[in-house]
Amino acid sequence: MTTLTINGQDHQFDVPDDMPLLWVLRDVAGLTGTKFGCGAGLCGACTVHLDGQAVRSCQTLVSDAVGHRIATIETVGQTPAGAAVQKAWLDLEVVQCGYCQSGQIMQAAALLAGNPKPSDGDIDSAMSGNICRCGTYPRIRAAIKQASAA
């Protein structure tokens, strides 16, 4: 059995150590807010927080997550940065199709938790690994700036 701390609670799973964290979250734990995008860590749709840092859950093995705090989109609004990002996302109507947005929000919340007043360059650098096929990048940047001002 593997014990993972997800969204502040310990959970035990009977899964292989080399199983990607994404599949444990979605298929075993039923936390479907984290999305599968590319499976190669290139699009950011599967972004979660591991001890507060944004990571790609499709590339993070279960064995690498043991002993760390995992946070998913389901609880990001419980942190000050996450709540500010979610509010800004709604205020500025960032979402178009919405598929990538959980990963975008998780990446943005991690950015603001570590850098409350990011420059445009900081935002571009932090968000560069998160792809939005709808092209909402100007609204994403505007929402991050609004959240940082909150």
C-alpha positions in Angstrom: 0.0 0.0 0.0 1.1 3.5 -0.8 0.1 6.5 1.3 -0.3 9.9 -0.4 -1.2 13.1 1.2 -3.7 14.7 -1.2 -5.5 18.0 -0.4 -4.5 17.7 3.2 -5.7 14.2 3.8 -3.8 10.9 3.8 -5.1 8.3 1.4 -3.9 4.7 0.9 -3.7 3.2 -2.6 -2.7 -0.2 -3.9 -1.0 1.0 -7.0 2.4 0.3 -8.7 5.2 2.6 -7.6 5.9 3.6 -11.2 2.3 4.7 -11.9 2.1 8.3 -12.9 0.5 10.5 -10.2 -2.0 11.8 -12.7 -3.7 8.4 -13.0 -3.8 7.9 -9.3 -5.5 11.2 -8.9 -8.0 10.8 -11.7 -8.7 7.1 -11.9 -8.1 5.8 -8.4 -8.9 8.9 -6.2 -11.6 10.2 -8.5 -10.2 13.8 -8.5 -10.9 14.5 -12.2 -10.1 18.2 -12.1 -6.6 17.4 -13.1 -6.6 16.8 -16.8 -4.6 14.5 -19.2 -3.3 16.5 -22.0 -0.1 15.2 -23.7 1.3 12.6 -21.3 4.8 14.0 -21.8 4.8 16.9 -19.4 4.7 19.5 -22.3 1.3 21.0 -22.1 0.7 21.6 -18.4 -3.0 20.4 -18.3 -2.0 17.9 -15.5 -0.3 20.5 -13.3 -0.7 20.0 -9.5 1.3 21.2 -6.5 3.9 19.1 -4.8 4.9 20.8 -1.5 3.7 24.1 -3.1 5.6 23.7 -6.3 3.9 23.2 -9.7 4.7 19.8 -11.2 3.4 17.8 -14.1 1.5 14.9 -12.6 1.8 12.9 -15.8 5.6 12.8 -15.3 5.6 12.4 -11.5 5.7 8.8 -10.3 3.7 7.8 -7.3 6.9 6.8 -5.6 8.2 10.3 -6.0 5.1 11.8 -4.4 5.2 9.8 -1.2 6.0 11.9 1.8 5.0 15.1 0.0 1.9 17.3 0.1 -0.1 17.1 -3.1 -2.6 19.8 -3.9 -5.0 19.6 -6.8 -7.4 22.1 -8.4 -10.1 20.9 -6.1 -8.6 22.7 -3.2 -6.5 25.5 -4.8 -9.0 28.1 -3.7 -8.2 27.4 0.0 -4.9 29.2 -0.4 -4.7 33.0 -0.6 -2.9 32.9 -4.0 -5.3 30.2 -5.4 -8.4 32.1 -4.3 -7.1 35.3 -5.8 -6.3 33.5 -9.1 -9.7 31.8 -9.2 -11.5 35.2 -8.6 -9.4 36.9 -11.3 -10.1 34.1 -13.7 -13.8 34.6 -13.2 -13.7 38.4 -13.2 -11.8 38.5 -16.5 -13.7 35.5 -18.1 -10.4 33.8 -18.9 -11.9 30.4 -19.8 -12.9 29.6 -23.3 -13.1 25.9 -23.8 -11.7 25.3 -20.3 -9.7 22.1 -20.8 -6.3 23.6 -19.9 -7.5 25.9 -17.2 -7.0 23.7 -14.2 -3.4 23.4 -15.1 -3.2 27.2 -15.9 -4.7 28.1 -12.5 -2.4 25.7 -10.6 0.7 27.1 -12.4 -0.4 30.7 -11.7 -1.2 30.0 -8.1 2.2 28.5 -7.6 3.8 31.5 -9.3 2.0 34.0 -7.0 2.6 32.0 -3.9 6.4 32.3 -4.6 6.4 35.7 -6.3 3.4 37.9 -5.2 4.3 40.7 -7.6 5.6 39.1 -10.8 6.8 41.1 -13.8 5.5 40.3 -17.3 8.7 38.4 -17.8 8.2 36.4 -14.7 4.6 35.6 -15.8 5.7 34.6 -19.3 8.5 32.4 -17.9 6.4 30.6 -15.3 3.4 30.1 -17.7 5.4 29.2 -20.8 5.0 25.4 -20.3 1.2 25.7 -20.1 -0.5 25.5 -23.5 -3.9 27.0 -24.3 -5.2 25.9 -27.7 -7.8 28.6 -27.6 -5.2 31.3 -27.2 -6.4 33.0 -24.0 -2.9 34.0 -23.1 -3.7 37.8 -22.9 -6.5 37.1 -20.5 -4.4 34.7 -18.5 -1.7 37.3 -18.1 -4.2 40.0 -17.2 -5.8 37.7 -14.6 -2.4 36.9 -13.0 -1.7 40.7 -12.8 -5.2 41.3 -11.2 -4.6 38.4 -8.7 -1.2 39.8 -7.8 -2.8 43.2 -7.1 -5.4 41.6 -4.8 
